Amino acid sequence: MPATPEETGKLLISMLETVEAGLHTGKLNDWGQLGNGQDGYAISELSEEALFVCMLQWMPFITFEVFPVVSADQSMEALDKAVAALQSP
């Protein structure tokens, strides 16, 4: 991390400008920072490979936990497949 508050501020502004660009281009669907200044979230619908490329620009400053999210329709489809698989001999 930067050594001075001024350098830290410049880095954070630069990172937020990148966030705004990602929101504008559609790489990010949503982004937010928690009030503790340490944690936050981003929502993206990029493919796994494209998401990894996008995350590379933030490393090593930010670590990520990535959680895939499925829609209600996708959940129903997966359940239908699982039930069908259990019923087939």
N, C-alpha and C positions, 0 to 999 in steps of 0.2 A: 504494500500500500504506500501511497505517497507519504513524504516525511512532514509536510506542513499542512495546516488547514487550507491554505490557498490552493495548493496542489490537489488536495482531496476534493475541494469544491469544483475545480476545473475538470477533474476526472468524472465526478458525479454528473455534472452538466453535460459532458460529452456522452456519457452513457444514456442519459435521459433523451438527448437528441437522437440517439440511435433507436431508442424505444419509440419515440414519436415517428421516426421514419418507418419502422416496422409496422406500426399501426396504420400509417398512411398507405403503405404498399400492400397490406393484407397479410404480411408474414405473421403478425400478431393480431388476434381478434380482440383481446382485452389484456390489460396490464394494470397492476395495482401494487402499492407498497403499504405494508402495515405500519402503524404508528410508532412501532419500536425502532424504525429506521434500519432494521436488519433483515427483515423477512418480507416476502411479497409473493406474487404469483403472476403468471402469464398464461394466456390461453391461445393456442394455435391449432390450426387444422392442417399443418404441413405434414408431408410424409415423414416417416422416421428418419430417412437420410437427409432430407431438406432441413428438418428440425435440428439434427445434429450439426449440420453446417452452420445454421443460424446460431446455435449455442456456442460454437467455437469462438465467436467474436467476444464473448464475455469471459472466457476462461483466461487466466486463473482467478479472476476477481470474484466470480460468483460460482457457487456449486449448485447443482440442480438435482431435484427429484422429479422424475417424469412419470406421470400417471396417464395411461390411456383412458379415455372416456367413451362409453358407448351410449347411443340413444336408446329410447324405449323400444323403437322398432328393431334395432340391432339386438337388444336384449331378448326380445320375443323370438327372433329368428334363431339365436343361439340356444335358447331353451327348447324350441321345437326340434332342433337338430340333436340336442342332447337326449331328449325323450325318445326320439326316433332311433337313435343309436342303442339305447338301452332296451328297446323293444325288438330289435332285429336279432335273429339267432346267430 
